[in-house]
């Protein structure tokens, strides 16, 4: 190898290393803001509970969310359940209402954009048999369901594996998926719950149903994990 080749190789190596450092620095600076618009499910008493009211087309819906899990020590990696109840508070006379479909997502909220929004688990619910279009609700009958949330779901395992691999977005090397690593290395500070309700409505003297939807979103903060000490 002559001197010219050595010089060119050295210059190329310096440029490559500089580019990689710059790229890593840019990615590390990519952060996600903590949302201040989300209500929070907290464990003020024995069970965490949250009530949300939605007014649509002169119809008032109320949703209640609760969990037997200790929300003051919420762990991402632990299996847990979330109970949801949709009730009808008021509606025009002789209005028929069905819950046609419910979709639930739980995502990670993190200060690092590469982890923020990572899907952990999901659920869909609809009427699986019968000839009615959905779950009938009235002022006497509500819709109830339980979302069983996986801790080490395949989606979060795959997502974390991508994050800590060679194509990940942060300086995390060979960090296995643990609660502490999610908090300290991934910057995770909570779980964001999104629940979409597809509603069928038929007013008095109308021959057919029409559809509308609304979404509830809220945050469950995680308990801060102690950092490793040297």
HULIN-V949441 format. One record per run of one state. SS is the DSSP state (h for helix, s for strand, l for the rest). FROM is the first residue (numbers start at 1). LEN is the number of residues. If there is no record, write none. Layout:
ss	from	len
SS	FROM	LEN
SS	FROM	LEN
//
This chain:
ss	from	len
l	1	2
h	3	26
l	29	2
s	31	1
l	32	7
s	39	2
l	41	7
s	48	9
l	57	2
s	59	9
l	68	3
h	71	3
l	74	6
s	80	11
l	91	5
s	96	15
l	111	1
s	112	1
l	113	6
s	119	7
l	126	9
s	135	3
l	138	5
s	143	7
l	150	4
h	154	11
l	165	14
h	179	6
l	185	3
s	188	15
l	203	7
s	210	12
l	222	9
//
